[in-house]
Amino acid sequence: MYRYDEFDHRLVAERAGEFRAQVARRLDGSLTEDEFKPLRLMNGLYLQLHAYMLRVAIPYGTLDGRQMRRLAEIAERWDRGYGHFTTRQNIQFNWPKLKDVPDILDALAEVEMHAIQTSGNCIRNVTSDPLSGVAPEEIEDPRITAELIRQWSTLHPEFTFLGRKFKIAVTGSEHDRTAVMLHDIGLQIVRNEAGEVGYRVLVGGGMGRTPMIAGELRAFLPKADLLRYLEAALRVYNLHGRRDNKFKARIKILVHERGIDSYRDEVEAEFAALDGSDLVVPADEELARITAYFAPPALPEREEAPAVLERVKRQDPGFARWVGQNTHPHRVPGYTAVTVSLKPIGAPPGDATAEQMRAMAEVAERYSADELRVTHEQNVVLPHVALADLYQVYRGLAAVGLDAANRGLVTDIIACPGLDYCALATARSIPVAQEIQKRFASPERQAEIGPLSIKISGCINACGHHHVGHIGILGLDKAGVESYQITLGGDATETAALGQRTGPGFSYDQVPGVIGTLVERYLELRQGRETFLQTYRRVGMEPFKEALYADAA
């Protein structure tokens, strides 16, 4: 894991102190809310429906037990005992008091955490693969690149006040677990024909009211040129991006309107013109220093197929299901990566109590080389667990209700906070997710259905990523009544696709039944062990639409 140097510590401490003074001025009336707004947004503080919300950065999703324990302490001391893990690999606290926020930022700084650039029109928290450094097929750990971008982008004087927020994601594997094609800029680590490692650069992806899949800007970018190329791409966007209409201010609109070829020509020209002396990645100095922090942990040799694991799986069917569904291959024999599902049946997706955070911290410290990863699917990964230790990990998680064996299944639902919290929301998200979970609570039923991604957004801003759900649900306000549009066929992986609308929306009460109808139709149509997405791509929309609206009528 990356460790702060003296500059990092000073920067975070100074920013926390600066914001303490700004909060004091707001509390004594020296600053109006309008004057305070841009200041608080630059420090991750939103004003939501009922209270302030603080979004804390977890760069590229990686944290250790000490940091997770501090998040638990913040939840108990200054919030309501829980936090919400988001699709940007961050955590949000929904109920802090304004007067307490400076103390929270100080507490975060003590464990090398902060809330810088988790909001505002700047380069946001860089996200990455939760299996970084673990996945056997990975070319290179993408967190090294993500950390380099974090250092370059933090308080960048030219890109701190862009036309709109800007999101970057990095993956090091051919199989995309990072949704790089749905980002303003996506980076995929690749090898060229000569075997050199560099980047495939994607641009113009995003969701919201105008969803788009990113296009290829460069098939191969040498590693040394990364920061200079990003600088060029951001400069062209900053120069030409719309500022008269915030709904058309994202880079995806610029790329769409100018055409990717024209945008590429301008980026390449700017790239060539830049004085690269300060932007060439120093491979033998800074990059080597960063890389050293991400060296794989020294994992003791363990059995590749421990007999105790097979014996306990036979004795405990729940544990066997959990192992089968929530573990991933590891590049080191005898180890696995474990997904801790934050989607127990009936709970708000992505929420974790202080007790659960401490339990995850303890399990990570004892059994996962003191490391955890937050995923963009609102779960947590323990990246380095010995196969022989899986049952102890399972028992530790089960004690706090985090033993759901549903990673990637119908109840592993992504949902934004919706109308329960968000001032922008037009409909509820969390209760919809909970009702769907209850409908499919049976583990046997979930296993029969197989992989199925359901994603729910409570407004058109798409924080629940509904556009790329196998089944997407978008809640809207229709004349004061919640109405939910359904989309099918979305995908956030390397075969990225935007879901297509089925037709007219449904009422809040109808949604669980609608999902039930779609699942039943899928089971009727599928061939062999086809997934929902495979079946949809084979048969298309019409069979689902027929079943859906016949049932609604």
Disulfide bonds with the S-S distance in Angstrom:
none
